[in-house]
Amino acid sequence: MRRGVKARLILPLMMLLNACVPASHSEVATRAVIADSTLPPMKQFAQARPTTPHVSNAALAEDFLDLSFRMESGRALPVLTRFEGPITLRVLGQPPATLGPDLARLLARLRREAGMELREVTGGEASITIQAVNRSQIRRLLPQAACFVVPNVSTLEEYRRTRRSAATDWTRLTERRKLAIFLPNDVSPQESRDCLHEELAQALGPLNDLYRLPDSVFNDDNVHTVLTGFDMLVLRIYNDPALRSGMTRDEVAARLPGILARLNPGGGTVAPRPARATPQVWSRAIQTALGRDVGRNARMSAAQDALRIAQTQGWQDNRHAFSHYAMGRVTQMTDPAAAQTHYQMADTLYARTPGTTLHRAYVATQRAGYAVTIGDGAGALALIEPHLPIAEASENAALLATLMLLKAEALEIEGRGIEARRVRLDSIGWARYGFGPDWAVRAKLREIASLNPRNG
């Protein structure tokens, strides 16, 4: 990743069921298309339901230091940097209609769960500027990024002028005083919200991502789309009064035991989980295996490398499971049965790893989709049902809609047509938030219906 940029990468997690619409479509999700719809009203999540983290303070201290003193590229950060004093926030550009309510809910959560005071302003300068721009403007600067955050600028034009200067280099900061977050405004409401959560978290806290963290947005697997209870705890630690900008890693490490004893008192009796560092070669292999603009042979080779590394490392956690997931994604079009074996292995490993219920829900879409294609409605329903409340509690509308649409096809296979139509209709409101405009929602409906052998 280019210096001065912390970006949410485009690393798709869903589907045999493609999260994207068919390639023949050239439209993008605009506010006008979403607002002027012939479909049922869009649904949005009303209340966050984060789970309280159950984590060892010894492991949390190690995670916190690795998150806070290293960039995702591996570059070391010499000192802790954060905003000192009141933090103001403003929105520029042309934000989608859903961004305001999503931002208000996030700010309320940050105040309540992370103990942070952020005040939104409408005029003048602000500590944090969120600029909503179109996706092509972001891609011209960072082709693999969905959104990103940069220090010492307020607008995209300002970043264009200064992006190769020391001013936008995170490693040269000693304190955060001004930064900008660039979000796409022509994507689905969920994608815009997901970017908001991840980039604002990194504007206020650590810059690194760690694949070993299962229950966090500070992880490039992009499984979690909104801030978790673990993430809020990390932000509370990062902005604790016992720390300050300019502290070195050793200075922060010396303060952490007291901070963690105060903020996570139960963590002193939790056994630490074994967690080795993640080699950069594995991270690069995963990104290649799940990349969009990579040939199939290169993806297959990368997926095999990732799985081999995971096995050599002796991992029995979410990283080993994710390696099997990647193998399933690469092989499912040419060898569906082999792909299902990898998905089953991924699910087995996730089941042994705390904090991975959402990961299992993603795997369930792949396994249930396959069950639908072979006409096993009962099997698909058994796979889907446990994960519907997980998707809803995680505020993942795209995943929830996908599971519901698969459920509708499974019900059709079982001869329960009235129930199927009710579930399908109920899914559309979530699909509008998760996938965006009418054509994208209808494409998803057609895509999942086509899996059902009864539909020809």
Summary of the structure (lengths in Angstrom):
residues: 456
radius of gyration: 21.7
end to end distance: 45.3
largest distance: 65.2
contacts: 1557
relative contact order: 0.14
helix: 53%
strand: 8%
